[in-house]
């Protein structure tokens, strides 16, 4: 039996589920009601499948530390491949195929990182039933049995039978109008296209070279010129020469080796807050609540709080999403239009478009508690044994108050230990660093004061994570960038 290589595609723009997701913090990293994330749920999904290898994640530079943290939190090993720039699914999967063939011609189980199965055992059964087809040289896609005439998904039309619960694919269809979707549902033999695949690495690359040689050649050259950066694999810049195409456009719509295996399992791509409402547990008035929520005379609402109390009185069919820095209120029938708000935020250059209050770094994480014109307050956690870069700022000073653990701090030429309930001051323009020498997480409050508080006001002199550049050019660029942000 051939091994299965889970391949997790971890991209996304973070627009449809704002404000809980952002462009630099997409929905797969959002904490769900059970304390998990869609990314970790995707990692776990392969656990019930026989003979699986460590996961391979294809992502980008922005998400690398979130992914690394998720792997560590779930005590998993895995490889993380970082695209130089997004080029859609076909080039991303090509990188995974070349990487897979470095060790063996395994079956690649390609999964988006932001989907959910309420019955994951049904997914596992479908994968097991598709294994023989993939080993025989088919490119297997998984079709979701439709439960409504959905206009937001593409469809797969089944062709001749290939055995029990498997068919050749007759054709792929774009997102239909409602009347067409209703007709397809009535006719039968159509499935939602979930973007999940199973195939041999060698078969995929053979078909890719035949139908999309430019993608194949760019992917091959990029993989051959790859290099290691900490725990990450970075393909070469030849990847930028690849056309940007989905796997459906590049291969699946052309190849005669494509099969579909239908599945159920309560699948959702969770593409809107309405889809979260649909899968959530509800009270007798049809309300779905998460976090600190109190209701009176309220029906059919989805309310999610990440901290503050939400109190709703006399309303119906609303979505209310509260985060530390933003609140969304929308009619449930309009949740697909949240991207319009995100576009307005972009036009007005609002930080809420991109940044989430909680940010992961290789040494730990920080959360913005207060942000004002002249000061900012952060809650910062440093992992045991970890330290940030030796750095300085042109426009801000910092005050550190240790609230848990013991810190080893460097300020200028001085290095000392700072215990819980003690504090230190870092003057503007002074080199500094903080390290956690202990066995438990270090937590401290950082108060920044100055005329510019942007994250780009930083010069790194030493760094364990490959981010330091103290050349005169780099320091001048950092200063200029900060000055531009200041004005």
Secondary structure, DSSP 8 states (H G I E B T S, - for coil): ---EEEEEE------TTTTTSBTTB-GGGSB-TTS-BHHHHHHHHGGGSSSB--EEEEE-GGGHHHHHHHHHHTT--EEEEE-SS--HHHHHHHHHHHHHTTT---EEEEEETT-EETTHHHHHHHHHHHHHHHHTT-EEEEEEE-SS--SSS-EEEEEEE-STT-EEEEEEE----HHHHHHHHHH--EEEEEEEEEEEHHHHHHHHHHH-HHHHHHHHHHHHT-EEETTEEE--GGGGGS----HIIIIITT-S-EEEEEE-S-EE---SHHHHHHHS---TTS-EEESSEEEES-BS-EEEESSS-EEEES-BSEEEEE-SS-EEEEEGGGGGGHHHHHHHHHHTT-GGGT--SEEEETTEEEEEEEE-SSEEEEEEEE-TT-B--EEE-SSEEEEEEEEES-EEEEETTEEEEE-TT-EEEE-TT--EEEEE-SSS-EEEEEEEEES---TT--EEEE-TTS----SHHHHHHHHHHHHHHH-
